Amino acid sequence: MSEKLRLVTRDTPPEESAVLSSEEKLRLFRKVAGSLLQDAQGTWADIWQELMGTVTNGVVILPDASQGPKCGWAEFLEKLWLLKHYLDYTKRFVEGKA
């Protein structure tokens, strides 16, 4: 990466912003990646919880699975879409394409 990464806040004009060291860049990278992955894990936990009791009991699919998740299919599919979004963005971020 040949460009310098600058930390700019809304109170600091860009010309006065600080150039981040490699250590600071790594710390920022870890915080952003950690936040994205935490959101992805939380979304996955929500999805799993929706399936527990109505669709699955651990690893066994229950006969009442045709009722679908407790939250309803629309919210369930939205959570799946969010999970995909978090994972796609994290992958692009880690690869330096975000």
N, C-alpha and C positions, 0 to 999 in steps of 0.2 A: 504494500500500500504506500503510494508515494505522497498522498495528501496528508496534511497535518490535521488532526482532530482537535477542534476547539470547543471548549465548554462555554456556552452562551446562555445567560439567563435573561429574563425579560427586562431586568434592571441594568444590564451591562451591554453597552453597544458592542457590535462584533469586533470592531478594531481594538477594543480593550479586553477582549476575552482571553482566557488563559489557554495556552497550548498544553495539552495533557501529555504526561510522560507515558512510557510503555506500561508501567505498573498501574497508573491510573486508568489507562485504556482497558487493561485486563480486568481491573476491579469493576469498571462500568459494564463491560461485556458480561461478566459473571452475574451482576445484579439484574441486567435486562433478561438474560437467558434464564436465570433462576425464577424471575417473575413470570415469564411466559410458561415455563414448565410447571410452576405451581398452579397457574390457571388451568393448564391442560390436565393436571392430576386432579384438581378439584372438579372439573367438568366430568372426567372419567368416573370419579366417585359418585357424582350425582346420577350419572347414567346407570351405573351398577346398582345403586340404591333403588332406582325406579324399577329395575328388573327383579330385585329380590322380593320373594313372596308371591308375586303374581305370575311372573314368567319363569323364574328360576329359583331354585333353592340350593345355592352353592353351585354345583355343576350339573344338576339334574333339571331338565325342563319339565315344568308342571303341566298337568292336563288343562288347567285354566289359562294357559298361555295365550289363547285366542282373545282374551280380554285386553291384552296389551299392557303397556306400562301404566303405573298409577297416575302419572302426570298427563297422560294422553299422548297420542302419536305426534301431534304438532309440536309440543314442547320437547318431547323426546328427540325428534329429528332435528330441532333447533340446537339441542345440546350436542348432538353428533356433529352438526355443521361447525359449531364453535370449537369442538375438539380438533377437527380437521384444520380449522383456521389457525389455532394456537400452534399446532405441530408444524404446519407448512411455514408459518412465519418464523418459528424458531429455527427450522432447518435453513431457510434463506439467511437468517441473521447469522447463524454459526458459519455458513459458507461465505459470508461477506457480501451477499447479494441484496440485503434488505436496505 
